[in-house]
């Protein structure tokens, strides 16, 4: 046997001995347990036994070193010494799955919403549950699951995100972002209480939205309020376009389903009646599903194709309500309201708010057009017109008079207008001079 073969054989025996010692330690010893020891039965030991003992002692020595180095850190993170929580959980808080319920936020026909916390993640969420009286209805459970599934597709700054879906204590639930703010419904109530005759600083203070960019300081209070409302609805229209592009139609858009954050950002929520705009589900809509004041005429006419124009119509009604502080349609009975909606008979926005100009009046009326063929075809087309209006450019809904368009061009590029006027004056003076000289 050569020296090389001898070394290889010795190395193989050493590796086998080390593996055997490791397996013994793995079987009998918890390396995180302080003062761990291991004893072999007291028998006539062979050289191999003594070799194994030596290997065990060496590995135990290494484990002892690691224990001293690591176990204090591990113990700090153990369940015996939990980390300090930022969110306090009352002792009597009711638990649902992995979440503790901290209080009710709101309720509706399709669910109760609670403020909740996940103790391990130390994160607050909004938790929506199916009410007990409808938790036994398979169709409502299916709709609830669909709401969570469709909303979970969406990741947009103006859409409330879905995080989790579950079933515990015979209760279906899902969790979403907890938004600090107010529903647009409650904001409108406060705006109407402030008075509908003269819209001023009080209304702007209630709205609390960020002003559009480059808003001139010389504008009247009525004009500033109008531009704030237009910008808010334009942001919602962009969020709707994102949802539609991802195959989701809301179908129950109303002020109660728009939340304004403390910083004035609108957030779409409650996709309880949402449907898919694809080949699997998006071909029919159920009759009379939604909130009547915000439903277009076709929603009352039985089954029909699912279309983004339904959400566009609802957003037009919301803009009308914000600009005039009244709903377009009123009816003493549901049938009276239905008849008014189908005929499209409502006071023009400019009649209720004289501060509105012709263009924004045209945008609202085009969004609320009873005929789907005339209405804005997409939320994107509505958003673009609103954004064009904000910067003083021509919109699709109404072509303003020539003089108005000229004034807007001068406002957008005053230096170019001045240069053109000077050029015309110089040309006119030159022409007059030539006429005098040659005459």
C-alpha positions as MATLAB code, in Angstrom:
seq = 'XXXXXXXXXXXXXXXXXXXXXXXXXXXXXXXXXXXXXXXXXXXXXXXXXXXXXXXXXXXXXXXXXXXXXXXXXXXXXXXXXXXXXXXXXXXXXXXXXXXXXXXXXXXXXXXXXXXXXXXXXXXXXXXXXXXXXXXXXXXXXXXXXXXXXXXXXXXXXXXXXXXXXXXXXXXXXXXXXXXXXXXXXXXXXXXXXXXXXXXXXXXXXXXXXXXXXXXXXXXXXXXXXXXXXXXXXXXXXXXXXXXXXXXXXXXXXXXXXXXXXXXXXXXXXXXXXXXXXXXXXXXXXXXXXXXXXXXXXXXXXXXXXXXXXXXXXXXXXXXXXXXXXXXXXXXXXXXXXXXXXXXXXXXXXXXXXXXXXXXXXXXXXXXXXXXXXXXXXXXXXXXXXXXXXXXXXXXXXXXXXXXXXXXXXXXXXXXXXXXXXXXXXXXXXXXXXXXXXXX';
ca = [
       0.000    0.000    0.000;
       1.421    3.368   -0.975;
       1.655    6.343    1.348;
      -1.023    8.111   -0.699;
      -3.423    5.163   -0.326;
      -2.766    5.112    3.411;
      -3.593    8.798    3.719;
      -6.800    8.334    1.740;
      -7.897    5.415    3.922;
      -7.171    7.381    7.117;
      -9.097   10.374    5.764;
     -12.083    8.157    4.922;
     -12.065    6.646    8.466;
     -11.892   10.159    9.967;
     -14.821   11.361    7.865;
     -16.877    8.301    8.772;
     -16.072    8.824   12.480;
     -16.999   12.492   12.284;
     -20.291   11.671   10.547;
     -21.126    9.048   13.187;
     -20.404   11.514   15.995;
     -22.533   14.177   14.330;
     -25.453   11.760   13.948;
     -25.225   10.841   17.647;
     -25.239   14.510   18.654;
     -28.128   15.262   16.318;
     -30.133   12.408   17.833;
     -29.478   12.989   21.536;
     -28.565   16.658   22.042;
     -30.311   20.012   21.670;
     -27.474   22.399   20.816;
     -29.456   25.328   22.258;
     -29.844   23.622   25.631;
     -27.183   24.933   28.082;
     -24.664   22.424   29.465;
     -25.434   19.649   27.013;
     -23.579   16.368   27.671;
     -23.514   12.917   26.117;
     -22.336    9.617   27.627;
     -21.829    6.284   25.910;
     -22.691    3.032   27.705;
     -19.831    1.832   29.977;
     -18.654   -1.259   28.079;
     -15.359   -2.707   26.932;
     -14.434   -0.050   24.449;
     -12.393   -0.690   21.394;
     -10.045    1.719   19.753;
     -12.909    2.787   17.522;
     -15.017    3.603   20.608;
     -12.255    5.787   22.028;
     -11.858    7.438   18.657;
     -15.593    8.157   18.574;
     -15.445    9.605   22.125;
     -12.628   11.914   21.120;
     -14.576   13.101   18.103;
     -17.680   13.639   20.235;
     -15.716   15.690   22.771;
     -14.283   17.839   20.000;
     -17.726   18.487   18.469;
     -19.291   19.131   21.900;
     -16.560   21.669   22.600;
     -17.471   23.442   19.379;
     -21.174   23.368   20.281;
     -20.389   24.833   23.684;
     -18.584   27.727   22.020;
     -21.472   28.358   19.661;
     -23.931   28.198   22.523;
     -22.075   30.942   24.401;
     -21.921   33.092   21.279;
     -25.454   32.650   19.926;
     -27.847   31.631   22.662;
     -28.222   35.117   24.244;
     -29.424   36.499   20.912;
     -31.710   33.533   20.337;
     -33.192   33.861   23.806;
     -33.936   37.556   23.175;
     -36.123   36.515   20.225;
     -37.752   33.559   21.932;
     -41.374   33.449   23.014;
     -40.258   33.864   26.651;
     -39.296   37.494   25.909;
     -41.593   38.810   23.160;
     -40.652   41.989   21.339;
     -42.419   45.178   22.396;
     -45.537   45.632   20.281;
     -46.391   48.992   18.769;
     -50.116   48.142   18.728;
     -51.693   47.325   22.077;
     -54.160   44.425   22.112;
     -56.868   44.549   24.828;
     -57.169   41.428   26.937;
     -60.829   41.021   25.983;
     -60.217   41.470   22.219;
     -62.086   38.877   20.162;
     -59.890   36.702   17.954;
     -60.721   35.647   14.404;
     -58.147   33.383   12.812;
     -54.759   35.094   13.143;
     -56.307   38.504   13.871;
     -57.595   40.343   16.935;
     -60.605   42.633   16.402;
     -60.083   46.098   17.909;
     -63.344   47.799   16.971;
     -65.976   48.246   14.288;
     -65.310   50.678   11.432;
     -68.487   50.360    9.406;
     -71.193   48.066    8.144;
     -73.266   47.471    5.054;
     -75.545   44.956    3.404;
     -72.635   42.755    2.339;
     -70.384   42.875    5.384;
     -69.084   44.289    8.624;
     -65.690   45.986    8.682;
     -63.452   45.972   11.755;
     -60.132   47.479   12.686;
     -57.935   44.466   13.424;
     -54.335   43.593   14.178;
     -52.102   40.652   13.296;
     -50.116   40.123   16.536;
     -47.079   38.438   14.979;
     -46.716   41.045   12.234;
     -47.757   43.924   14.532;
     -49.770   45.397   11.668;
     -53.220   46.964   11.671;
     -55.630   46.085    8.882;
     -59.277   46.523    7.989;
     -61.026   43.160    8.289;
     -64.308   42.571    6.472;
     -66.563   39.690    7.492;
     -69.803   38.292    6.141;
     -72.681   38.971    8.563;
     -73.952   35.826   10.317;
     -77.385   35.992    8.691;
     -75.953   35.625    5.173;
     -72.991   33.367    5.981;
     -75.187   30.351    5.272;
     -76.112   31.492    1.750;
     -73.846   29.848   -0.850;
     -74.451   32.586   -3.443;
     -73.433   35.330   -0.984;
     -70.324   33.392    0.026;
     -69.420   32.985   -3.646;
     -69.888   36.731   -4.215;
     -67.794   37.527   -1.140;
     -64.983   35.278   -2.361;
     -65.217   36.869   -5.808;
     -65.000   40.360   -4.302;
     -61.751   39.466   -2.544;
     -60.378   37.639   -5.594;
     -61.063   40.467   -8.032;
     -59.881   43.252   -5.729;
     -56.688   41.310   -4.970;
     -55.744   41.652   -8.655;
     -55.397   45.403   -8.270;
     -52.308   47.243   -7.041;
     -52.893   50.960   -7.572;
     -52.323   54.014   -5.326;
     -56.052   54.832   -5.459;
     -57.360   51.297   -4.836;
     -57.506   49.713   -1.362;
     -55.283   46.608   -1.439;
     -56.397   43.125   -0.327;
     -53.949   41.129    1.835;
     -55.560   37.939    3.151;
     -58.655   35.754    2.842;
     -59.774   33.156    5.339;
     -62.424   31.195    7.201;
     -62.460   30.823   11.002;
     -65.098   30.413   13.719;
     -67.662   29.692   10.981;
     -66.971   33.168    9.563;
     -65.677   34.203    6.141;
     -63.382   37.222    6.115;
     -60.689   39.060    4.198;
     -58.257   41.792    5.200;
     -57.245   44.966    3.396;
     -55.373   48.214    3.943;
     -56.568   50.213    6.931;
     -57.114   53.708    5.508;
     -57.010   56.668    7.865;
     -59.553   59.068    6.478;
     -63.210   59.735    5.674;
     -65.659   58.349    3.154;
     -66.648   60.777    0.407;
     -70.221   60.170    1.533;
     -69.529   61.686    4.952;
     -67.583   64.542    3.315;
     -70.587   65.370    1.091;
     -72.868   65.423    4.123;
     -70.585   67.998    5.748;
     -70.329   70.010    2.516;
     -74.117   70.181    2.160;
     -74.470   71.160    5.815;
     -72.077   74.070    5.182;
     -74.586   75.514    2.701;
     -75.260   75.199   -1.007;
     -75.771   78.884   -1.786;
     -72.189   80.176   -1.688;
     -69.337   77.719   -1.941;
     -66.281   79.148   -0.234;
     -63.335   78.561    2.052;
     -65.440   76.495    4.464;
     -66.163   73.966    1.731;
     -62.489   73.796    0.722;
     -61.504   73.225    4.346;
     -64.007   70.366    4.593;
     -62.826   68.773    1.341;
     -59.123   68.836    2.402;
     -57.786   67.653   -0.945;
     -54.484   68.680   -2.471;
     -54.855   71.530   -4.983;
     -54.115   70.951   -8.669;
     -50.623   71.881   -9.806;
     -49.883   75.496  -10.759;
     -53.182   76.734   -9.334;
     -53.198   80.557   -9.682;
     -53.684   82.444   -6.427;
     -56.062   85.007   -7.969;
     -58.873   82.492   -8.608;
     -62.158   82.930   -6.790;
     -63.097   80.584   -3.978;
     -65.814   79.015   -6.139;
     -63.331   78.353   -8.934;
     -60.784   76.781   -6.571;
     -63.428   74.471   -5.159;
     -64.445   73.374   -8.672;
     -60.850   72.557   -9.625;
     -60.325   70.579   -6.405;
     -63.415   68.480   -7.179;
     -62.368   67.925  -10.792;
     -58.903   66.766   -9.784;
     -60.303   64.331   -7.198;
     -62.716   62.762   -9.701;
     -59.958   62.588  -12.349;
     -57.848   60.529   -9.927;
     -60.775   58.161   -9.299;
     -61.308   57.878  -13.062;
     -57.649   56.865  -13.485;
     -58.083   54.198  -10.783;
     -61.209   52.912  -12.539;
     -59.359   52.747  -15.849;
     -56.654   50.660  -14.117;
     -59.315   48.302  -12.713;
     -61.024   47.989  -16.100;
     -57.683   47.309  -17.805;
     -57.204   44.422  -15.343;
     -60.630   43.007  -16.119;
     -62.548   44.338  -13.099;
     -65.788   46.356  -13.309;
     -66.847   47.893   -9.970;
     -70.648   48.181  -10.575;
     -71.389   49.848   -7.212;
     -69.445   53.090   -7.435;
     -70.824   55.711   -5.027;
     -69.435   58.219   -2.497;
     -69.612   55.662    0.330;
     -67.142   53.455   -1.604;
     -64.539   56.204   -2.039;
     -62.329   56.978    0.957;
     -60.339   60.195    1.214;
     -57.097   59.700    3.117;
     -55.892   62.303    5.598;
     -53.677   63.666    2.816;
     -56.631   63.960    0.416;
     -55.914   60.951   -1.822;
     -59.063   59.082   -2.980;
     -59.130   55.298   -2.501;
     -61.585   52.957   -4.216;
     -62.980   50.193   -2.036;
     -65.849   47.688   -1.687;
     -65.884   45.617   -4.874;
     -68.835   43.600   -3.544;
     -70.750   43.747   -6.851;
     -67.671   43.644   -9.052;
     -67.623   41.446  -12.109;
     -65.030   40.394  -14.644;
     -64.679   41.987  -18.050;
     -63.529   38.795  -19.709;
     -64.981   35.826  -21.527;
     -65.633   33.803  -18.370;
     -67.989   36.174  -16.588;
     -68.152   39.565  -18.191;
     -71.034   39.095  -20.613;
     -74.035   39.697  -18.378;
     -74.920   41.866  -15.432;
     -77.650   41.224  -12.889;
     -80.749   43.352  -12.954;
     -80.984   46.351  -10.606;
     -77.803   45.644   -8.660;
     -76.246   48.703   -7.074;
     -77.386   52.017   -5.593;
     -80.267   53.524   -7.642;
     -79.101   57.173   -7.694;
     -75.765   56.127   -9.240;
     -77.057   53.496  -11.671;
     -77.395   54.179  -15.416;
     -80.700   53.454  -17.200;
     -79.441   50.204  -18.755;
     -78.917   48.733  -15.272;
     -82.663   48.771  -14.714;
     -83.477   47.095  -18.014;
     -82.590   43.496  -17.235;
     -79.550   41.601  -18.374;
     -77.074   43.230  -20.684;
     -73.374   43.337  -21.478;
     -70.973   44.372  -18.730;
     -69.430   47.658  -19.780;
     -67.046   50.246  -18.285;
     -69.639   52.895  -19.172;
     -71.630   51.856  -16.088;
     -68.810   52.986  -13.793;
     -68.337   56.101  -15.953;
     -71.998   57.032  -15.430;
     -71.724   56.603  -11.649;
     -68.602   58.768  -11.572;
     -70.451   61.449  -13.554;
     -73.212   61.474  -10.917;
     -70.597   61.785   -8.164;
     -68.989   64.772   -9.929;
     -72.447   66.360  -10.392;
     -73.170   65.905   -6.678;
     -69.830   67.392   -5.629;
     -70.151   70.443   -7.896;
     -73.809   71.222   -7.102;
     -74.112   69.655   -3.613;
     -77.299   67.903   -4.679;
     -78.215   64.668   -6.433;
     -79.345   64.963  -10.061;
     -82.428   62.779   -9.609;
     -84.987   62.820   -6.850;
     -88.095   60.705   -6.600;
     -90.753   60.158   -3.959;
     -90.843   56.489   -4.994;
     -88.444   54.103   -6.651;
     -90.565   54.083   -9.817;
     -90.472   57.892  -10.026;
     -86.702   57.834   -9.615;
     -86.388   55.122  -12.267;
     -88.487   57.118  -14.733;
     -86.361   60.236  -14.191;
     -83.125   58.286  -14.680;
     -84.335   56.657  -17.878;
     -85.474   59.990  -19.352;
     -82.323   61.775  -18.270;
     -84.334   64.646  -16.822;
     -82.231   66.535  -14.295;
     -81.307   70.218  -13.741;
     -78.152   71.122  -15.705;
     -75.180   71.615  -13.356;
     -74.690   75.256  -14.416;
     -78.242   76.107  -13.345;
     -77.493   74.971   -9.793;
     -73.946   76.354   -9.666;
     -73.467   79.434  -11.896;
     -69.719   79.354  -11.192;
     -69.431   76.322  -13.486;
     -68.299   77.063  -17.011;
     -69.599   75.492  -20.184;
     -66.823   72.894  -20.463;
     -67.198   71.238  -17.056;
     -70.988   71.298  -17.499;
     -70.478   69.432  -20.776;
     -68.143   66.868  -19.190;
     -70.657   66.042  -16.456;
     -73.544   65.735  -18.903;
     -71.571   63.548  -21.297;
     -70.558   61.214  -18.437;
     -74.228   61.022  -17.326;
     -75.639   60.596  -20.821;
     -78.532   58.052  -20.725;
     -77.500   56.713  -24.152;
     -74.426   54.487  -23.794;
     -73.383   55.271  -27.363;
     -73.012   58.969  -26.546;
     -71.549   58.572  -23.042;
     -67.785   58.514  -22.502;
     -66.783   55.007  -23.688;
     -64.064   54.511  -21.064;
     -62.944   55.884  -17.729;
     -59.717   56.897  -19.475;
     -61.545   59.211  -21.903;
     -63.320   60.847  -18.956;
     -60.057   61.208  -17.017;
     -58.327   62.781  -20.011;
     -61.087   65.371  -20.494;
     -60.994   66.275  -16.807;
     -57.214   66.618  -16.912;
     -57.373   68.726  -20.070;
     -59.913   70.971  -18.364;
     -57.563   71.414  -15.378;
     -54.787   72.783  -17.596;
     -57.118   74.854  -19.772;
     -57.008   72.836  -22.970;
     -59.744   71.793  -25.390;
     -61.863   68.852  -24.261;
     -63.776   66.196  -26.225;
     -67.159   66.814  -24.628;
     -67.579   70.463  -25.648;
     -65.679   72.569  -28.148;
     -65.450   76.043  -26.596;
     -65.918   79.236  -28.630;
     -62.986   80.604  -30.646;
     -62.475   83.549  -28.298;
     -62.329   81.230  -25.245;
     -59.773   78.983  -26.956;
     -57.683   82.052  -27.860;
     -57.723   83.318  -24.258;
     -56.634   79.881  -22.988;
     -53.718   79.775  -25.414;
     -52.573   83.180  -24.201;
     -52.776   81.933  -20.573;
     -50.733   78.818  -21.360;
     -47.993   80.626  -23.331;
     -48.102   84.338  -22.485;
     -44.590   85.105  -23.799;
     -45.356   83.530  -27.154;
     -48.553   85.593  -27.356;
     -46.633   88.790  -26.559;
     -44.053   87.944  -29.217;
     -46.776   87.337  -31.802;
     -48.485   90.644  -30.981;
     -45.172   92.522  -31.268;
     -44.462   90.830  -34.582;
     -47.876   91.838  -35.892;
     -47.365   95.433  -34.733;
     -43.953   95.611  -36.400;
     -45.376   94.164  -39.611;
     -48.272   96.647  -39.518;
     -45.949   99.605  -38.930;
     -43.690   98.448  -41.747;
     -46.676   98.179  -44.089;
     -47.876  101.668  -43.159;
     -44.365  103.085  -43.642;
     -44.065  101.529  -47.094;
     -47.475  102.838  -48.076;
     -46.482  106.386  -47.044;
     -43.101  106.247  -48.790;
     -44.416  104.725  -51.990;
     -47.618  106.691  -51.974;
];
